[in-house]
Amino acid sequence: MEASTPRLSATLSEGPDTVLSAEVRTAGMVWLRELIRFERTRTRILTGLIQPVLFLFVLGYGLNGLVGSTAGFDFKQFMFPGIVAMSVVTTAIFSAVSIVWDREFGFLREMLVAPTSRASLALGKTAGGATVATVQGSIMLVLAPLIGVTLTPLLIVEVIGIELLMAVALTAFGVFVASRIEKMESFQVVMQLLLFPMLFLSGALFPLNGLPGWLQALTHLNPLTYAVAPLRQVVFSAQDMPAAARQRFPASVELFGHTLSVGTELAIVAAFAAVFLVLAVRGFSRTD
């Protein structure tokens, strides 16, 4: 720690522009490290696809026989945006496991004593995890034609943008939780306890209309609800859906009797992302 103090003082003495550029470079290196780690673990890409594919084709086909279709629009097509969201969220949250891994092997301590702020490390981790999660979720788009979902260039751009915002929010949340956990086993248990309620209460796997009041209240407190809804809305907007199908498979969120627009839902997700980023930076700043 003593050896790094003169280097930090020298950096600070060079002026705010130099300090800012150093912080950006640090965050960029951490971001790049996350991408290299992802690229070198090909099995991680495959295993990240297994669960969403099983939900889409096994659960989707199974429930489709019970739910049926409405004017040619079936339950698998309704589930598709939620499955894309599931892939993004699962990858985003569990990307923070690298913090626990680095702590156990001592690499995190070397990063923390470096002459740079811990905020840049937290932001780099968040950016890297969000990028990986966005890529993982975008891979799921290749399954769209198999279930009759139409993709357009504009739709793909909109979906990737929503995925990125969702990934930033959930990765920052994962970084905050990981900064407070020291053991790999504890992280896995805590994340499983948080992940599945968030997924099931977000509307990713079934419509939220018709739920009892107490469940609706929980869905409104779930940040993932406001990320799944705009994703489903932009996908549905590119489909040839009759009015009966739109009524049976609603895509938007109703809050206090008002139907939220896509912009409002994305603004809520952005607000959650900002809060989680602040918590991630603060949690990382207290990491030993």
C-alpha positions as CSV (number, residue, x, y, z in Angstrom):
1,M,0.0,0.0,0.0
2,E,2.9,2.3,0.8
3,A,4.4,1.8,-2.6
4,S,1.2,2.8,-4.4
5,T,0.7,6.0,-2.3
6,P,3.4,8.1,-4.1
7,R,2.1,7.0,-7.5
8,L,-1.5,8.0,-6.5
9,S,-0.2,11.4,-5.3
10,A,1.7,11.9,-8.5
11,T,-1.4,11.1,-10.5
12,L,-3.5,13.5,-8.5
13,S,-0.9,16.3,-8.9
14,E,-1.2,16.1,-12.7
15,G,-4.6,17.7,-12.7
16,P,-8.3,16.6,-12.9
17,D,-8.1,15.8,-16.6
18,T,-5.3,13.4,-16.1
19,V,-7.1,11.8,-13.1
20,L,-10.3,11.4,-15.1
21,S,-8.4,9.8,-18.1
22,A,-6.7,7.4,-15.7
23,E,-10.0,6.4,-14.1
24,V,-11.5,5.8,-17.6
25,R,-8.5,3.7,-18.6
26,T,-8.9,1.7,-15.4
27,A,-12.6,1.1,-16.0
28,G,-11.8,0.2,-19.6
29,M,-9.2,-2.4,-18.6
30,V,-11.6,-4.0,-16.1
31,W,-14.3,-4.0,-18.8
32,L,-11.9,-5.6,-21.3
33,R,-10.9,-8.2,-18.8
34,E,-14.5,-9.3,-18.4
35,L,-14.9,-9.6,-22.1
36,I,-11.7,-11.7,-22.4
37,R,-12.8,-14.0,-19.6
38,F,-16.2,-14.5,-21.3
39,E,-14.6,-15.2,-24.7
40,R,-12.2,-17.8,-23.2
41,T,-15.0,-19.7,-21.5
42,R,-17.0,-21.1,-24.4
43,T,-18.9,-23.4,-22.1
44,R,-20.3,-20.4,-20.2
45,I,-21.9,-19.3,-23.4
46,L,-23.5,-22.7,-24.0
47,T,-24.6,-23.2,-20.4
48,G,-26.1,-19.7,-20.4
49,L,-28.4,-20.7,-23.3
50,I,-29.5,-24.0,-21.9
51,Q,-32.0,-22.8,-19.3
52,P,-33.7,-20.2,-21.6
53,V,-34.0,-22.7,-24.4
54,L,-35.5,-25.3,-22.1
55,F,-38.1,-22.8,-20.8
56,L,-38.9,-21.6,-24.3
57,F,-39.3,-25.0,-26.1
58,V,-40.2,-27.4,-23.2
59,L,-42.3,-25.1,-21.0
60,G,-43.5,-23.1,-23.9
61,Y,-44.8,-26.0,-25.9
62,G,-46.2,-27.7,-22.8
63,L,-48.2,-24.7,-21.7
64,N,-49.2,-23.9,-25.2
65,G,-51.3,-27.0,-25.3
66,L,-53.2,-25.7,-22.2
67,V,-53.4,-22.0,-23.1
68,G,-53.9,-22.5,-26.8
69,S,-53.6,-19.7,-29.4
70,T,-55.6,-16.7,-30.2
71,A,-56.0,-15.6,-33.8
72,G,-52.8,-17.5,-34.7
73,F,-50.7,-16.0,-31.8
74,D,-49.7,-18.6,-29.3
75,F,-48.1,-18.8,-25.9
76,K,-44.5,-19.5,-27.2
77,Q,-44.6,-16.2,-29.0
78,F,-45.7,-14.4,-25.8
79,M,-42.9,-16.0,-23.8
80,F,-40.1,-15.2,-26.3
81,P,-39.4,-11.6,-25.1
82,G,-39.5,-12.9,-21.5
83,I,-37.0,-15.7,-22.4
84,V,-34.7,-13.1,-23.9
85,A,-34.9,-11.1,-20.7
86,M,-34.2,-14.2,-18.7
87,S,-31.0,-14.8,-20.6
88,V,-29.9,-11.2,-20.0
89,V,-30.8,-11.1,-16.3
90,T,-29.2,-14.5,-15.5
91,T,-26.0,-13.6,-17.2
92,A,-25.9,-10.1,-15.8
93,I,-26.4,-11.1,-12.1
94,F,-24.1,-14.0,-12.2
95,S,-21.3,-12.1,-14.0
96,A,-20.7,-10.5,-10.6
97,V,-19.4,-13.9,-9.4
98,S,-16.0,-12.9,-10.7
99,I,-15.7,-10.5,-7.8
100,V,-16.1,-13.3,-5.3
101,W,-13.8,-15.5,-7.3
102,D,-11.1,-12.7,-7.4
103,R,-11.4,-12.2,-3.7
104,E,-10.9,-15.9,-2.9
105,F,-7.8,-16.0,-5.1
106,G,-6.3,-12.8,-3.9
107,F,-6.5,-10.9,-7.2
108,L,-9.2,-8.5,-5.9
109,R,-6.8,-7.2,-3.1
110,E,-4.2,-6.4,-5.8
111,M,-6.8,-4.4,-7.7
112,L,-8.0,-2.6,-4.5
113,V,-4.5,-1.4,-3.6
114,A,-3.9,0.0,-7.1
115,P,-3.5,3.8,-7.4
116,T,-7.0,4.3,-8.7
117,S,-10.5,4.8,-7.2
118,R,-12.6,1.9,-6.4
119,A,-15.5,3.5,-8.2
120,S,-13.7,3.0,-11.5
121,L,-13.3,-0.7,-10.7
122,A,-17.0,-1.1,-9.9
123,L,-18.0,0.8,-13.0
124,G,-15.6,-1.4,-15.1
125,K,-17.1,-4.6,-13.6
126,T,-20.6,-3.3,-14.3
127,A,-19.8,-2.3,-17.9
128,G,-18.1,-5.6,-18.6
129,G,-20.9,-7.7,-17.1
130,A,-23.6,-5.7,-18.9
131,T,-21.8,-6.1,-22.2
132,V,-21.5,-9.8,-21.8
133,A,-25.2,-10.1,-20.7
134,T,-26.3,-8.1,-23.7
135,V,-24.4,-10.3,-26.1
136,Q,-25.8,-13.4,-24.4
137,G,-29.4,-12.1,-24.7
138,S,-28.9,-11.1,-28.3
139,I,-27.8,-14.6,-29.2
140,M,-31.3,-15.7,-28.2
141,L,-32.8,-13.7,-31.1
142,V,-31.7,-16.4,-33.6
143,L,-34.5,-18.6,-32.1
144,A,-37.2,-16.1,-33.1
145,P,-38.0,-17.6,-36.6
146,L,-38.3,-21.0,-35.0
147,I,-41.4,-20.0,-33.1
148,G,-42.9,-17.6,-35.7
149,V,-41.6,-14.3,-34.3
150,T,-40.8,-11.7,-37.0
151,L,-37.6,-9.7,-36.6
152,T,-36.8,-6.4,-38.4
153,P,-33.5,-4.4,-38.3
154,L,-35.2,-1.7,-36.3
155,L,-36.6,-4.2,-33.9
156,I,-33.2,-5.8,-33.3
157,V,-31.7,-2.4,-32.5
158,E,-34.5,-1.6,-30.1
159,V,-34.2,-5.0,-28.4
160,I,-30.4,-4.6,-27.9
161,G,-30.9,-1.2,-26.5
162,I,-33.4,-2.4,-23.9
163,E,-31.2,-5.4,-23.2
164,L,-28.3,-3.1,-22.4
165,L,-30.2,-0.9,-20.1
166,M,-31.6,-4.0,-18.3
167,A,-28.2,-5.5,-18.1
168,V,-26.6,-2.4,-16.6
169,A,-29.2,-2.3,-13.8
170,L,-29.0,-6.0,-13.0
171,T,-25.2,-6.2,-13.2
172,A,-24.8,-3.2,-10.9
173,F,-27.2,-5.0,-8.5
174,G,-25.1,-8.2,-8.7
175,V,-21.9,-6.2,-8.1
176,F,-23.4,-4.6,-5.0
177,V,-24.4,-8.0,-3.6
178,A,-21.1,-9.6,-4.6
179,S,-19.2,-6.9,-2.8
180,R,-20.8,-7.9,0.5
181,I,-20.2,-11.7,0.1
182,E,-16.9,-13.5,0.7
183,K,-17.7,-17.1,-0.3
184,M,-18.6,-18.5,-3.7
185,E,-21.2,-20.8,-2.2
186,S,-22.9,-18.0,-0.4
187,F,-23.1,-15.9,-3.6
188,Q,-24.8,-18.8,-5.5
189,V,-27.4,-19.3,-2.8
190,V,-28.2,-15.6,-2.4
191,M,-28.5,-15.0,-6.1
192,Q,-30.8,-18.0,-6.6
193,L,-33.0,-16.8,-3.9
194,L,-33.2,-13.4,-5.5
195,L,-33.2,-14.4,-9.2
196,F,-36.2,-16.7,-9.4
197,P,-38.7,-14.5,-7.5
198,M,-37.6,-11.6,-9.8
199,L,-38.2,-13.6,-12.9
200,F,-41.5,-15.1,-11.9
201,L,-42.9,-11.8,-10.7
202,S,-41.8,-9.9,-13.8
203,G,-44.3,-11.2,-16.3
204,A,-41.5,-12.9,-18.2
205,L,-43.2,-16.3,-18.2
206,F,-46.9,-15.5,-17.9
207,P,-49.2,-12.5,-18.2
208,L,-49.6,-10.3,-15.1
209,N,-53.3,-9.5,-15.6
210,G,-55.7,-11.3,-13.3
211,L,-53.2,-11.7,-10.4
212,P,-54.5,-11.1,-6.8
213,G,-53.8,-7.7,-5.4
214,W,-50.9,-8.8,-3.1
215,L,-49.1,-10.4,-6.1
216,Q,-49.7,-7.3,-8.3
217,A,-48.1,-5.2,-5.6
218,L,-45.0,-7.4,-5.6
219,T,-44.7,-7.2,-9.4
220,H,-44.8,-3.4,-9.2
221,L,-41.9,-3.4,-6.8
222,N,-39.9,-5.6,-9.0
223,P,-37.5,-3.6,-11.3
224,L,-37.4,-6.4,-13.8
225,T,-41.2,-5.9,-14.5
226,Y,-40.4,-2.6,-16.1
227,A,-37.7,-4.0,-18.2
228,V,-39.6,-7.0,-19.5
229,A,-42.7,-4.9,-20.5
230,P,-41.0,-2.6,-23.0
231,L,-39.0,-5.5,-24.5
232,R,-42.3,-7.3,-25.1
233,Q,-44.0,-4.2,-26.4
234,V,-41.4,-3.5,-29.1
235,V,-41.4,-7.2,-30.1
236,F,-45.2,-7.3,-30.3
237,S,-45.2,-4.0,-32.3
238,A,-43.4,-5.8,-35.2
239,Q,-45.8,-8.8,-35.2
240,D,-49.1,-9.1,-37.1
241,M,-51.2,-9.4,-33.9
242,P,-55.0,-9.1,-34.0
243,A,-56.8,-7.1,-31.3
244,A,-58.0,-10.3,-29.6
245,A,-54.4,-11.6,-29.2
246,R,-53.2,-8.2,-27.8
247,Q,-56.1,-8.3,-25.2
248,R,-55.3,-11.8,-24.1
249,F,-51.6,-11.3,-24.0
250,P,-51.1,-7.8,-22.6
251,A,-47.5,-6.4,-22.8
252,S,-47.6,-3.1,-20.9
253,V,-47.6,-2.5,-17.1
254,E,-50.6,-0.9,-15.4
255,L,-49.8,1.2,-12.3
256,F,-52.4,2.9,-10.3
257,G,-55.0,2.4,-13.0
258,H,-52.8,3.9,-15.7
259,T,-51.1,2.0,-18.6
260,L,-47.4,3.0,-18.7
261,S,-45.8,3.9,-22.0
262,V,-42.6,2.4,-23.2
263,G,-40.7,5.6,-22.4
264,T,-42.0,5.7,-18.8
265,E,-41.1,2.0,-18.3
266,L,-37.6,2.6,-19.6
267,A,-37.2,5.7,-17.4
268,I,-38.1,3.6,-14.4
269,V,-35.5,1.0,-15.4
270,A,-32.9,3.8,-15.8
271,A,-33.8,5.1,-12.3
272,F,-33.3,1.6,-10.9
273,A,-30.0,1.3,-12.8
274,A,-28.8,4.7,-11.3
275,V,-29.7,3.6,-7.8
276,F,-28.0,0.2,-8.2
277,L,-24.9,1.8,-9.7
278,V,-24.6,4.1,-6.6
279,L,-25.0,1.1,-4.4
280,A,-22.4,-0.9,-6.3
281,V,-19.9,1.9,-6.1
282,R,-20.5,2.3,-2.4
283,G,-20.4,-1.4,-1.7
284,F,-17.2,-1.8,-3.7
285,S,-15.7,1.2,-1.8
286,R,-16.2,-0.7,1.4
287,T,-14.7,-4.0,0.1
288,D,-11.6,-5.2,1.8
